[in-house]
Amino acid sequence: MTGPAGRGPLRRLVVLRHAKSAWPEGVEDHRRPLAPRGRRDAPAAGRALAAAGSLPDLVLCSTAVRARRTWELVSAEWATPPPVHYDRRLYAAGPADLLEVVREAPADVRTLLLIGHNPGLEELVRALAADGLDDSLDRVREKFPTSAIAVLTWHGTGWPALAPGAALLTSFTVPRGKKR
């Protein structure tokens, strides 16, 4: 699908904040595991992405334990998970650093999933979105909780062209798993 005026194909950046993490005493931040709620919510996020038709061609994931485990539980919900690239630069990154990593994605990737942390993810979504459908942008501004999924769409010839204000926030959801 090619965009208006030859601006390139439609691309989607799917931004997923890691699922709820635990805070065990004596465990450094990078090594914190998922909390029970996180272990319930991450599979729900995987199902939500599949139901929305937002399965990625490539995944960029923080190296933090809670982000890696989120990806494992999300991708376990899909028949054929895409390749994942774990990148330490995504841990505790601000929006400029996150965008730099996203811009390195191969040109043939149409849907890219980025799994990381706040406040960087929320700030990135707010910077990239010129507008949002429904009240999605207002909801992002209000709160970007754990397991939140923001889907940004834009037309571009490649990821290096993604710039602040260039995307439309087409959806914002916060999937939750059921307590047993």
C-alpha positions as CSV (number, residue, x, y, z in Angstrom):
1,M,0.0,0.0,0.0
2,T,1.5,3.3,-1.1
3,G,0.7,6.6,0.6
4,P,-0.6,9.8,-0.8
5,A,1.7,11.8,-3.2
6,G,4.2,9.0,-3.4
7,R,5.2,9.4,0.3
8,G,5.9,5.7,0.6
9,P,4.1,2.7,2.0
10,L,2.0,2.7,5.1
11,R,4.1,1.8,8.1
12,R,3.1,1.0,11.7
13,L,5.1,1.5,14.9
14,V,3.5,-0.5,17.7
15,V,4.8,0.6,21.1
16,L,4.3,-1.7,24.0
17,R,5.3,-0.9,27.5
18,H,6.5,-4.0,29.4
19,A,4.0,-5.7,31.6
20,K,3.8,-5.0,35.4
21,S,7.0,-5.8,37.1
22,A,7.8,-6.9,40.7
23,W,10.1,-5.1,43.1
24,P,12.0,-7.8,44.9
25,E,14.4,-6.5,47.6
26,G,18.0,-6.5,46.5
27,V,17.3,-7.0,42.8
28,E,18.8,-4.3,40.6
29,D,16.3,-2.5,38.2
30,H,17.5,-4.2,35.0
31,R,16.9,-7.7,36.5
32,R,13.5,-7.1,38.0
33,P,11.0,-9.9,37.0
34,L,7.3,-9.6,36.1
35,A,4.8,-9.5,38.8
36,P,1.9,-12.0,38.8
37,R,-0.3,-9.3,37.1
38,G,2.4,-8.8,34.5
39,R,2.4,-12.5,33.8
40,R,-1.4,-12.3,33.2
41,D,-1.4,-9.1,31.2
42,A,1.5,-9.9,28.7
43,P,-0.4,-12.8,27.1
44,A,-3.5,-10.6,26.9
45,A,-1.4,-8.0,25.0
46,G,-0.3,-10.7,22.6
47,R,-3.9,-11.7,21.9
48,A,-4.9,-8.0,21.5
49,L,-2.2,-7.4,18.9
50,A,-3.3,-10.5,17.0
51,A,-6.9,-9.5,17.1
52,A,-6.1,-6.0,15.9
53,G,-4.0,-7.3,13.0
54,S,-1.0,-5.6,14.4
55,L,1.5,-8.4,14.3
56,P,5.0,-7.1,13.6
57,D,7.6,-8.0,11.0
58,L,10.3,-7.3,13.5
59,V,10.5,-6.7,17.3
60,L,13.0,-4.3,19.1
61,C,13.1,-5.1,22.8
62,S,14.9,-3.8,25.8
63,T,17.3,-6.1,27.4
64,A,15.7,-5.7,30.9
65,V,14.3,-8.9,32.3
66,R,10.8,-7.6,32.6
67,A,10.8,-6.5,28.9
68,R,12.3,-9.8,27.7
69,R,9.7,-11.8,29.6
70,T,6.9,-9.6,28.3
71,W,8.0,-10.4,24.8
72,E,8.2,-14.1,25.5
73,L,4.6,-14.2,26.9
74,V,3.3,-11.9,24.1
75,S,4.9,-13.9,21.3
76,A,3.7,-17.2,22.8
77,E,0.2,-16.2,21.7
78,W,1.2,-16.2,18.0
79,A,1.7,-19.2,15.7
80,T,4.8,-17.7,14.1
81,P,6.6,-15.0,16.1
82,P,8.7,-12.5,14.2
83,P,12.4,-12.1,14.8
84,V,13.4,-10.1,17.8
85,H,16.4,-7.9,18.4
86,Y,17.3,-7.2,22.0
87,D,19.0,-3.8,22.3
88,R,20.5,-2.4,25.6
89,R,20.0,1.1,24.2
90,L,16.2,0.7,24.8
91,Y,16.6,0.3,28.5
92,A,15.9,3.6,30.3
93,A,16.0,5.5,27.0
94,G,14.5,8.8,26.3
95,P,12.5,9.6,23.2
96,A,15.4,10.8,21.0
97,D,17.4,7.6,21.8
98,L,14.3,5.4,21.1
99,L,13.7,7.1,17.8
100,E,17.3,6.6,16.8
101,V,17.0,2.9,17.4
102,V,13.7,2.7,15.5
103,R,15.2,4.6,12.6
104,E,17.7,1.7,12.2
105,A,15.0,-0.8,11.3
106,P,15.3,-2.3,7.8
107,A,13.3,-0.7,5.0
108,D,11.3,-3.8,4.3
109,V,9.8,-3.8,7.8
110,R,6.3,-2.4,7.6
111,T,5.2,-3.1,11.1
112,L,7.7,-2.7,13.9
113,L,7.1,-3.6,17.6
114,L,9.0,-1.6,20.2
115,I,9.0,-3.0,23.7
116,G,10.5,-0.8,26.5
117,H,9.9,1.5,29.4
118,N,8.4,4.7,30.6
119,P,8.7,7.6,30.6
120,G,10.6,7.2,27.3
121,L,7.9,5.3,25.5
122,E,5.1,7.7,26.4
123,E,7.2,10.7,25.4
124,L,8.1,9.0,22.1
125,V,4.4,8.4,21.3
126,R,3.5,11.9,22.2
127,A,6.3,13.3,20.1
128,L,5.6,11.2,17.0
129,A,1.8,11.6,17.0
130,A,0.5,14.7,15.2
131,D,-3.0,13.6,16.1
132,G,-4.9,10.6,17.3
133,L,-8.1,8.8,16.5
134,D,-11.0,9.2,19.0
135,D,-9.5,10.2,22.4
136,S,-6.4,8.0,22.0
137,L,-3.9,10.8,22.3
138,D,-5.6,12.3,25.3
139,R,-5.5,8.9,27.0
140,V,-1.8,8.6,26.3
141,R,-1.2,12.0,27.8
142,E,-3.2,11.0,30.8
143,K,-1.3,7.8,31.5
144,F,0.7,5.1,29.7
145,P,0.4,2.2,32.1
146,T,2.2,-1.2,32.0
147,S,1.1,-3.4,29.0
148,A,-0.2,-0.4,27.2
149,I,-0.1,-0.6,23.4
150,A,0.0,2.4,21.1
151,V,-0.2,2.0,17.4
152,L,1.2,4.8,15.2
153,T,0.8,4.9,11.5
154,W,2.7,6.9,8.9
155,H,3.7,6.9,5.3
156,G,7.4,6.7,4.6
157,T,10.0,5.3,2.3
158,G,12.0,4.0,5.3
159,W,12.3,4.2,9.0
160,P,15.0,6.9,8.9
161,A,12.3,9.3,7.7
162,L,10.1,8.9,10.8
163,A,10.1,12.3,12.5
164,P,8.2,14.0,15.3
165,G,4.7,14.9,14.3
166,A,4.7,12.6,11.3
167,A,2.4,9.9,12.6
168,L,-1.2,9.3,13.5
169,L,-2.0,7.5,16.7
170,T,-4.6,5.0,15.4
171,S,-5.2,3.1,18.6
172,F,-4.3,3.0,22.3
173,T,-5.3,-0.1,24.4
174,V,-4.4,-1.5,27.8
175,P,-5.0,-5.2,27.7
176,R,-5.5,-6.9,31.0
177,G,-5.5,-10.7,31.8
178,K,-8.1,-12.3,34.0
179,K,-7.3,-13.2,37.6
180,R,-7.7,-16.9,38.3
